[in-house]
Amino acid sequence: MTEAETGKRVLLAKPRGYCAGVDRAVQTVEEALKLYGAPIYVRKQIVHNKHVVRTLEAKGAIFVEENEEVPEGATVIFSAHGVAPEVYEQAKERSLKAIDATCPLVTKVHQEAKRFAAEDYDILLIGHEGHEEVIGTAGEAPEHIQLVDGPEDADRITVRDPNKVVWLSQTTLSVDETMETVARLKKRLPMLQSPPSDDICYATSNRQHVVKEIAADCDVVLVVGSRNSSNSVRLVEVALDAGARAGHLVDFAHEIDDAWLAGARTVGLTSGASVPEELVAEVLTHLADRGFTEVEEVVTANERLTFSLPQELKRDMKAAAAARG
Ligand code: SF4
């Protein structure tokens, strides 16, 4: 049946799903498995997605929390979220072969933190306490960095010199909430400097932007993504703030409760930056089986950015290719 017959449609957001940093991190593990053979150790979830982690585990990746779980001399890959300098040191001490899959846009924030710390600034890092990316960035200059976890946190900040303070941020925050936090900080610290370029990455802001476009037309917005994926969780919040009547985060199609769709005529659908497209396709099939056969893709940007694989891996791939002749 067509939409005219069922009255039900899906507004499919684009951009959605994999960003350049996630694509690179997943490829890094896959190529390392091909090149060095299983097992390959990965410190933390390579990206915050259950399906991706399970798929790589099935291919021979072993996910660990810390370097000490990796046998001496083995290969370890650091996740897309980045690590503090001490993690490289620990890897060196254990003679691990470390491959760094940190997203280059996270590395950019690390560089900013190092630079402002070297100039003796107080750095206000806006981000979620305990998130791996925040731990990694803060680890670059712990004595200079204070975490600001949301607008309310802004009021408790004290700095050494109000004329020498800068804010930086986690890459996967809500753009609007971050601006609210910055506005609140600026009330108390009028000389607060902004990052040299946006820290919230293009993928996070593009996915939020298109969700805002569709939200008001949706009875319910479904976001495919894992609970520990910051950018996916933010998409549900953004959808609700922008007027969606309801919003839900699901890892897989089978988690969709039929009650969420009862009476709905328009379902919005998107996915976080760590979500492969096959999971979105499964949700579309699930929705079609329930009468949502008409799919309209709403496009607000076309993303073409790609990142090349980590240098250390590329070098070994090249050497292996040369050895094969
Ligand atoms: S969400 Fe942004 S910062 Fe994170 S991996 Fe993707 S591109 Fe990089």
Boltz pocket constraint, residues with backbone or C-beta under 6 A from the ligand:
constraints:
  - pocket:
      binder: B
      contacts: [[A, 19], [A, 20], [A, 21], [A, 22], [A, 80], [A, 103], [A, 104], [A, 105], [A, 106], [A, 171], [A, 172], [A, 201], [A, 202], [A, 203], [A, 204], [A, 231], [A, 273]]
      max_distance: 6.0
